[in-house]
Amino acid sequence: MAPRRPSPPYTKQTHRQHADFIQHFTRREAQTRLSRGPDALTAAQQHAALREQLKDVHFLKPDYADNSKTL
């Protein structure tokens, strides 16, 4: 096998390049994460949305509920 060349020494310039890359990467990830998700709903908006979904649902009255149980 051919001998391997030793890796270049770790310098301050190399460290700065790594730090710049990580900062750029995290900034870009934060932007895509924010643009990807829908807007957050407040508790009141969530409650109103759930009530709207359940508006047309009809529940059994309690006196008929025992007759509809499955075994």
Buried (B, 14 or more C-beta within 10 A) or exposed (E): EEEEEEEEEEEEEEEEEEEEEEEEEEEEEEEEEEEEEEEEEEEEEEEEEEEEEEEEEEEEEEEEEEEEEEE
